[in-house]
């Protein structure tokens, strides 16, 4: 595979989808160095009290989306000590080199993107339940970014290339034929009057020497390699889903040994994680089957879960030394922003309580280290969609439009708990 450098373009748009009630949102996907290329998402998973085991995906908030443009190829065509306009077959050879360069530039970009995706999908899901949810969001956002950006680039480049060449074999065969025709055009080509195109023998030999030094008869495109990258992205997506389903199976194995708040946290967290990853494939049989199993288990332990609900308290504000000094102002800004944002297809968020949950994180480009935007986390309490005396506790990550600590223009969100209204 070719690995020549190409300009790496950061995300130009995001996808926000809503699943009805829990899921999760998170802060920087790589807090150790705060470098990422992330697509913000809004995911609210199906309420655990519903009978359906299949998440309902409805349209949510989204930025204006523009189709990503193909990266410009970095190509220097071979030069000849003669006007190429008088050598039409050589010009045709140059056109094929340009066609291949467009595909190669796209391939180089997609190759780098798949490396970023690999890193994200390998994020460990160990740690606290909250850490696990953040890890899944990292994986899901990585896949969604690749699908919306790199995959679009790849498919556009492939379609452009296949307007002229059905596959790599046809390109290679046509290139070889054109090369030898150009060689004949320079070395032995004659005009209609029977004379050589390049009349001077010394000049003709000079041009031919430059031609053989600058062009080669064999050339393959990156078409097959590009398709391989797309297949790899599908495998990585399936691995993300598989890792969450596998974790859910483990959760179910240990559920019988948990009691009280532990069983409530385990089962609610398992459904949250499954619903979050379901956005990648809402019809995935293993996901829907596992959600159904967890809900059955949850119903069988409802008394303990209700007891845990009565004990749950809204989290305290983050107050470490690196906490923002204008916490109240930021809380009000996020509250206003959420109140104008869709929670479901027909309802906006109704914020009952909000508290800062983290410090600021400056998110940087994974390769160039450019400061892309900043984000900060909040605990948010909103009314349950199912029970009038219950609040859903959400973990919301507010994200800025650029490298500053001011207004928010997007967010990630997910459920981390439930509590009684009377406990607020």
C-alpha positions in Angstrom: 0.0 0.0 0.0 1.2 3.5 -0.8 1.7 5.8 2.2 2.7 9.1 0.7 1.8 12.2 2.6 -1.5 13.9 1.9 -3.2 16.8 3.6 -5.3 15.6 6.5 -8.6 17.3 6.7 -10.4 17.6 10.0 -14.1 16.9 10.4 -16.4 19.3 8.6 -19.6 18.2 10.0 -21.2 16.1 12.8 -24.0 13.7 13.1 -26.4 14.0 16.1 -29.0 11.2 16.5 -31.4 10.7 19.4 -32.4 7.3 20.9 -35.3 7.8 23.3 -33.9 8.2 27.0 -30.7 6.8 28.4 -27.3 6.3 26.5 -24.4 8.4 27.2 -22.2 11.3 26.7 -18.7 11.9 27.5 -15.8 14.2 27.7 -12.5 14.1 25.8 -12.0 10.8 24.2 -8.4 10.8 25.1 -7.9 12.8 28.2 -4.3 11.8 28.6 -3.2 14.0 25.7 -6.5 15.6 24.8 -5.9 14.9 21.1 -8.8 13.6 19.0 -10.8 14.0 15.9 -14.3 13.7 17.2 -17.8 13.9 15.9 -20.2 15.1 18.5 -23.4 13.0 18.9 -26.6 13.1 20.8 -27.8 9.7 21.8 -30.8 9.0 24.1 -31.5 5.3 24.4 -34.9 3.7 24.8 -36.3 3.9 28.3 -35.6 0.6 30.2 -39.3 0.4 31.2 -40.5 0.1 27.7 -41.4 -3.4 26.3 -39.6 -2.9 23.0 -36.0 -4.2 22.9 -35.2 -2.3 19.8 -34.0 1.4 20.1 -36.1 4.0 18.3 -33.8 6.2 16.2 -35.3 9.6 15.5 -33.9 12.6 13.7 -32.2 15.0 16.1 -30.2 18.2 16.0 -27.6 18.5 13.3 -25.3 21.1 11.8 -25.6 22.0 8.2 -23.9 19.2 6.4 -21.7 19.6 3.3 -20.3 16.7 1.3 -16.6 16.4 2.0 -14.4 17.5 -1.0 -11.8 15.2 -2.4 -8.3 16.2 -1.4 -6.2 17.8 -4.1 -3.5 15.4 -5.5 0.1 16.3 -5.0 1.4 15.4 -8.5 4.3 16.6 -10.6 3.9 15.2 -14.2 7.1 14.2 -15.9 8.5 16.9 -18.2 9.8 16.5 -21.7 12.0 18.8 -23.8 9.2 19.1 -26.3 5.6 20.5 -26.4 3.3 17.8 -25.1 0.4 19.4 -27.0 2.1 18.0 -30.1 2.2 14.5 -28.5 -1.5 13.6 -27.9 -0.8 10.1 -26.7 1.7 11.4 -24.1 -1.1 13.8 -23.0 -3.4 10.9 -22.6 -0.8 9.1 -20.4 -0.7 12.3 -18.3 -4.5 12.2 -17.9 -4.3 8.7 -16.6 -1.6 9.7 -14.1 -3.9 12.5 -12.9 -6.8 10.1 -12.6 -4.6 7.8 -10.5 -3.3 10.8 -8.4 -6.8 11.8 -7.4 -7.5 8.3 -6.1 -4.2 8.0 -4.4 -4.7 11.3 -2.6 -8.1 10.1 -1.3 -6.5 6.8 -0.3 -3.8 8.5 1.7 -6.4 10.5 3.6 -8.6 7.5 4.2 -5.6 5.4 5.3 -4.7 8.0 8.0 -8.4 8.1 9.1 -8.5 4.4 9.4 -5.5 4.5 11.7 -7.3 7.1 13.9 -10.4 4.9 13.9 -8.3 1.8 14.9 -6.9 3.8 17.9 -10.4 4.9 18.9 -11.9 1.4 18.7 -9.2 0.0 20.8 -10.0 2.3 23.7 -10.2 0.2 26.9 -13.7 -0.3 28.4 -12.3 -1.1 31.9 -12.8 1.1 34.9 -15.8 2.6 36.5 -19.2 2.4 34.8 -18.8 6.1 33.8 -15.4 5.3 32.3 -16.9 2.5 30.3 -19.6 4.7 28.9 -17.0 7.3 27.9 -15.0 4.6 26.2 -18.0 3.4 24.2 -18.8 7.0 23.1 -15.2 7.3 21.9 -15.7 4.2 19.7 -19.1 5.2 18.5 -18.1 8.7 17.6 -15.0 7.4 15.8 -17.1 5.1 13.6 -19.6 7.8 12.9 -16.9 10.3 12.0 -15.2 7.8 9.6 -18.5 6.9 8.0 -19.6 10.5 7.5 -16.2 11.8 6.4 -13.6 9.2 5.2 -16.1 6.8 3.8 -17.7 9.5 1.8 -14.3 10.6 0.5 -13.5 7.0 -0.4 -16.8 6.4 -2.2 -16.6 9.6 -4.1 -13.0 8.9 -5.2 -13.9 5.4 -6.3 -17.0 6.6 -8.3 -14.8 9.2 -10.0 -12.2 6.7 -10.9 -14.6 4.1 -12.1 -16.2 6.5 -14.5 -13.2 5.6 -16.7 -11.9 2.3 -15.4 -14.0 -0.6 -14.1 -11.2 -2.0 -11.9 -7.5 -1.9 -11.2 -6.8 -4.5 -13.9 -8.4 -2.4 -16.6 -6.5 0.7 -15.5 -3.2 -1.2 -15.6 -3.9 -2.6 -19.0 -4.9 0.7 -20.5 -1.9 2.4 -18.9 0.4 -0.1 -20.4 -1.2 0.2 -23.8 -1.0 4.0 -23.7 2.6 3.9 -22.6 3.7 1.8 -25.5 1.6 3.9 -27.9 3.3 7.1 -26.5 6.7 5.5 -26.9 5.9 4.7 -30.5 4.5 8.3 -31.0 7.8 9.7 -29.9 10.3 7.3 -31.3 8.7 6.2 -34.5 5.5 8.2 -34.9 4.9 9.9 -38.3 2.6 12.6 -39.4 0.1 12.3 -42.3 2.8 13.4 -44.7 5.0 10.4 -43.6 7.4 12.5 -41.7 8.4 12.0 -38.0 6.5 14.1 -35.5 9.9 15.1 -34.0 11.9 15.6 -37.2 15.3 16.2 -35.6 16.9 12.9 -34.8 19.0 14.3 -31.9 15.9 16.0 -30.4 13.8 12.8 -30.9 16.4 10.7 -29.0 16.6 13.4 -26.2 12.8 13.4 -25.8 12.6 9.6 -25.8 15.3 9.4 -23.1 13.3 11.8 -20.9 10.2 9.9 -21.6 11.6 6.5 -20.5 13.2 8.1 -17.4 9.9 9.9 -16.5 7.3 7.2 -17.3 7.1 3.5 -16.6 5.0 1.0 -18.5 3.4 -0.6 -15.4 1.2 1.2 -13.0 -1.4 0.1 -10.5 -4.0 2.2 -8.8 -5.1 2.2 -5.2 -8.6 1.0 -6.1 -8.3 -2.4 -4.5 -6.5 -1.0 -1.4 -9.2 1.7 -1.0 -11.9 -1.0 -1.0 -9.9 -3.0 1.5 -9.9 0.1 3.8 -13.7 0.3 3.6 -13.9 -3.4 4.5 -11.6 -2.8 7.4 -13.9 0.0 8.7 -16.8 -2.4 8.6 -14.9 -4.9 10.6 -13.9 -2.3 13.1 -17.5 -1.2 13.4 -18.6 -4.8 14.0 -15.8 -5.1 16.6 -17.2 -2.1 18.5 -20.6 -3.7 18.6 -19.2 -7.1 19.5 -17.2 -5.7 22.4 -20.2 -4.1 23.9 -22.4 -7.2 23.4 -19.7 -9.3 24.9 -19.4 -7.0 28.0 -23.2 -7.2 28.3 -23.0 -11.0 28.3 -20.5 -10.8 31.1 -22.7 -8.4 33.0 -25.6 -10.8 32.8 -23.4 -13.6 34.2 -22.5 -11.6 37.3 -25.9 -10.0 37.8 -27.2 -12.8 40.0 -24.4 -12.1 42.5 -25.2 -8.3 42.8 -27.6 -6.7 45.2 -29.2 -3.4 45.9 -27.6 -0.4 44.2 -25.0 -2.6 42.6 -27.6 -4.5 40.6 -29.4 -1.3 39.6 -26.2 0.3 38.4 -25.2 -2.8 36.6 -28.4 -3.4 34.6 -29.1 0.2 33.9 -25.6 0.7 32.8 -25.7 -2.3 30.5 -28.8 -1.1 28.8 -27.2 2.4 28.4 -24.2 0.9 26.8 -26.1 -1.3 24.4 -28.4 1.5 23.4 -25.4 3.8 22.7 -23.7 1.3 20.4 -27.1 0.5 18.7 -26.9 3.8 16.9 -24.3 2.2 14.6 -26.8 -0.5 13.6 -30.3 -0.3 15.1 -31.3 -3.6 13.5 -28.4 -5.6 14.9 -29.9 -8.9 16.1 -27.4 -9.4 18.9 -28.0 -5.9 20.3 -31.8 -6.2 20.3 -31.7 -9.7 21.8 -29.3 -8.6 24.6 -31.4 -5.5 25.4 -34.4 -7.8 25.8 -32.5 -10.2 28.1 -31.3 -7.3 30.3 -34.8 -5.9 30.6 -36.2 -9.3 31.6 -33.5 -9.5 34.3 -34.2 -5.9 35.4 -38.0 -6.6 35.9 -37.1 -9.6 38.0 -35.1 -7.4 40.4 -37.4 -4.4 40.3 -37.8 -4.1 44.1 -34.0 -3.7 44.6 -33.9 -1.2 41.7 -36.6 0.9 43.3 -34.8 0.9 46.6 -31.6 2.1 44.8 -33.7 4.8 43.1 -34.8 6.2 46.5 -31.1 6.4 47.6 -29.7 8.1 44.5 -28.5 11.7 45.1 -27.7 14.3 42.4 -23.9 14.5 42.0 -22.0 17.4 43.6 -20.4 20.2 41.5 -16.8 19.6 40.4 -14.7 21.8 42.6 -11.0 20.7 42.2 -8.3 23.4 41.8 -8.7 23.3 38.0 -12.4 23.8 38.0 -13.7 26.9 36.1 -14.1 30.0 38.2 -17.3 31.0 36.4 -19.1 27.7 37.0 -22.6 29.3 37.6 -22.3 31.2 34.3 -21.3 28.1 32.3 -24.2 26.1 33.9 -26.7 28.8 32.9 -25.3 28.9 29.3 -25.6 25.1 29.0 -29.1 25.1 30.5 -30.2 27.7 28.0 -28.6 25.8 25.1 -30.3 22.5 26.1 -33.6 24.2 26.6 -33.5 25.1 22.9 -32.3 21.6 21.9 -34.4 18.6 21.0 -34.5 15.7 23.5 -36.9 13.7 21.4 -38.5 14.5 18.1 -41.2 16.5 19.8 -39.7 17.7 23.1 -36.9 20.0 24.1 -34.8 19.4 27.3 -36.4 20.6 30.5 -33.5 21.1 32.9 -34.3 20.8 36.6 -30.7 21.0 37.8 -27.3 21.4 36.3 -23.8 21.3 37.8 -20.3 21.4 36.4 -18.8 17.9 36.3 -15.2 18.5 35.1 -12.5 21.0 34.1 -12.1 22.4 30.6 -10.5 20.1 28.0 -8.8 21.6 24.9 -9.3 19.2 22.1 -6.5 19.1 19.6 -6.0 17.5 16.2 -4.5 14.1 16.5 -1.8 14.8 13.9 -1.2 18.5 13.6 -1.9 19.3 17.3 -4.0 22.3 16.3 -6.5 23.4 19.0 -9.9 22.5 17.4 -12.3 23.3 20.2 -12.9 23.0 23.9 -15.3 21.0 26.0 -16.5 20.7 29.5 -18.9 18.3 31.3 -22.1 18.7 33.2 -24.4 16.7 35.4 -28.0 17.5 34.3 -31.3 16.4 35.8 -34.4 16.2 33.5 -37.8 14.7 34.0 -38.2 11.1 33.1 -40.2 10.4 30.0 -41.9 7.5 31.7 -42.5 8.3 35.4 -43.7 11.6 36.8 -41.8 11.4 40.1 -38.5 10.4 38.6 -35.6 12.4 37.1 -33.1 11.2 34.6 -29.5 12.2 35.5 -27.6 12.9 32.3 -23.9 13.4 31.6 -23.6 16.2 29.1 -20.5 17.4 27.3 -20.8 20.9 26.1 -18.5 21.7 23.1 -17.5 25.0 21.7 -17.4 26.1 18.1 -13.7 26.8 18.2 -10.6 27.1 20.4 -12.2 29.1 23.2 -14.0 28.7 26.5 -17.2 30.6 25.7 -20.5 29.7 24.1 -21.5 26.1 23.2 -22.7 25.0 19.8 -23.0 21.2 20.2 -23.0 18.5 22.8 -22.9 14.8 23.7 -25.3 13.4 26.1 -26.2 10.2 27.9 -28.0 8.8 30.9 -25.9 7.8 34.0 -28.7 7.4 36.6 -32.2 8.0 37.9 -33.4 9.6 41.0 -36.6 10.7 42.7 -37.8 14.3 42.2 -38.0 14.6 46.0 -34.3 13.8 46.4 -33.2 16.8 44.3 
